[in-house]
Amino acid sequence: MRVEEFYNVIPKLPGVRVFEFTDNLEAARRLLEFALERDFELEIVTFEEELLEPLKEIAGERARVRAIDEGKERYNQRQLQYDTIFVDMDISKLDDFVMFIRKVYRIMKNAGNLVMPVDKRDKERVIESMIEWNYVAINDTELEGDRVLITAKKLHGWEKV
C-alpha cells in the first residue's frame, strides 16, 4: 500500500482543514494535488529551512507553506485546529518524538485523524507513546518496504483519568 491510498480519511465536507508536516517535496506535491481535487484548506509545514522555497514554488497561492522550529511551543497559527494531520517526514530525525505528538494532539480537532508512516522498527515505540498521550483508534497498515502507516484519532473525553 501507499500513503496516498489513505488520503480518503480526509472528510468530504466543506471547510475541512488539513495540516502536513513534510521533509519530502514529492509527498507535499501529491497531497496538494488531492487538496485541489477535493477543495480543502491545506497548510504545509517543514522543519527544514532549505525546503521552504521549493515548497512555496509548488504550492503557490493554493496552500499556506512555512518553516518552523521543531521546538516551537505551538505548531499552529491563529489557534486553528485541523481535521487531518499527515506526517510525511522521517520521525527518527525529531529531537523529541513524544513532545512532537503532544503538540500535534493540541492542533487536531476532536475526532481528527493523524496519518503517519514510520519504519517498522519504530512502530511499537510510536504506538506506546500515542497511547500514553490519549490517541485512540490506533491502527497500523503495512506499506511498501520496511514501513508501516499508523493512523490514530483524537477523541475528546477518552483520556485516562
C-alpha positions in Angstrom: 0.0 0.0 0.0 1.0 3.6 -0.4 0.3 6.7 1.8 -1.8 8.3 -1.0 -4.4 5.5 -0.5 -5.1 7.0 2.9 -6.0 10.5 1.6 -9.6 9.3 1.8 -9.6 9.7 5.6 -9.9 13.4 4.9 -13.6 14.2 5.4 -15.6 15.2 2.3 -17.1 18.2 3.9 -16.9 22.0 3.3 -14.4 23.9 5.4 -12.0 20.9 6.0 -8.5 21.8 7.2 -5.5 19.6 6.6 -2.1 20.1 8.1 1.0 18.3 6.7 4.5 18.0 8.3 6.9 17.2 5.5 10.5 16.7 4.6 9.5 15.4 1.1 8.7 17.7 -1.8 7.0 14.9 -3.8 4.8 13.9 -0.9 3.7 17.5 -0.5 3.0 17.8 -4.2 0.8 14.7 -4.2 -1.3 16.0 -1.2 -1.6 19.4 -2.7 -3.0 17.9 -5.9 -5.5 15.9 -3.8 -6.4 19.2 -2.0 -7.1 20.9 -5.3 -9.4 18.0 -6.4 -11.3 17.9 -3.1 -11.2 21.7 -2.4 -9.9 21.6 1.2 -7.6 24.0 3.0 -4.0 22.8 3.3 -1.2 24.0 5.4 2.3 22.6 4.7 5.0 22.9 7.4 8.6 21.8 7.3 11.3 21.8 9.9 13.9 22.2 7.2 14.6 25.8 6.1 16.2 24.7 2.8 12.9 23.0 1.7 10.8 26.2 2.3 11.4 27.8 -1.1 10.8 24.7 -3.2 7.6 24.1 -1.2 6.4 27.6 -1.8 7.1 27.2 -5.6 4.9 24.1 -5.9 2.1 25.5 -3.6 1.9 29.0 -5.0 -1.3 30.6 -3.7 -3.1 27.2 -3.3 -1.7 26.3 0.2 0.0 28.0 3.1 3.6 27.0 3.5 6.0 27.8 6.3 9.1 26.5 8.0 9.1 26.3 11.8 11.4 25.2 14.5 10.6 21.8 16.0 11.0 23.2 19.5 8.4 25.9 18.9 5.8 25.9 21.7 2.8 25.6 19.2 2.8 24.4 15.6 -0.4 26.1 14.5 -1.0 29.7 13.8 -4.1 31.7 14.8 -5.2 28.8 17.1 -6.7 26.9 14.2 -7.4 23.2 14.6 -7.2 20.6 11.8 -9.4 17.7 10.7 -6.5 15.6 9.4 -2.8 15.8 10.0 -0.3 14.0 7.7 3.3 13.4 9.0 5.2 12.9 5.7 8.7 13.0 7.3 11.3 10.9 8.9 10.3 10.9 12.6 13.6 9.4 13.6 15.2 12.9 12.9 13.0 14.5 15.5 14.7 15.7 18.7 11.7 14.7 20.9 9.1 12.5 19.3 6.9 12.4 22.4 6.8 16.2 22.6 6.0 16.3 18.8 2.9 14.1 19.2 1.7 16.1 22.2 1.9 19.3 20.1 0.2 17.5 17.2 -2.6 16.4 19.5 -3.2 20.0 20.5 -3.8 21.2 16.9 -6.2 18.4 16.0 -10.0 18.9 16.1 -11.9 16.4 18.1 -12.4 13.3 16.0 -9.4 14.4 13.9 -7.2 11.9 12.2 -3.4 11.5 12.3 -1.7 9.7 9.5 1.9 8.9 9.9 4.2 6.4 8.0 7.0 5.1 10.2 9.8 2.4 10.0 8.7 -1.0 11.2 11.4 -0.9 13.9 9.8 2.3 15.4 6.2 1.0 15.3 5.9 -0.2 18.9 7.6 2.8 20.4 5.3 5.2 18.4 2.1 3.3 19.3 3.1 3.2 23.0 3.7 7.0 23.0 0.5 7.6 21.2 -1.5 5.6 23.8 0.2 7.4 26.6 -0.9 10.8 25.1 -4.5 9.8 24.7 -4.7 9.0 21.0 -7.3 6.3 20.3 -8.4 4.0 17.4 -4.7 3.4 16.6 -4.1 1.1 13.7 -1.2 0.2 11.5 -1.1 -0.9 7.9 1.9 -2.4 6.0 3.3 -0.2 3.4 5.9 -0.8 0.7 9.4 -1.8 2.0 10.1 -1.6 5.8 7.4 1.0 6.5 4.0 0.9 8.3 1.4 3.5 8.3 -0.1 4.4 11.6 -3.4 6.1 11.9 -5.0 7.4 15.1 -7.7 9.7 16.3 -8.2 12.4 18.9 -11.4 11.8 20.7 -12.1 14.3 23.5 -13.2 12.8 26.7 -11.5 9.4 26.2 -8.4 10.4 28.2 -7.3 8.2 31.1 -8.3 9.7 34.4 
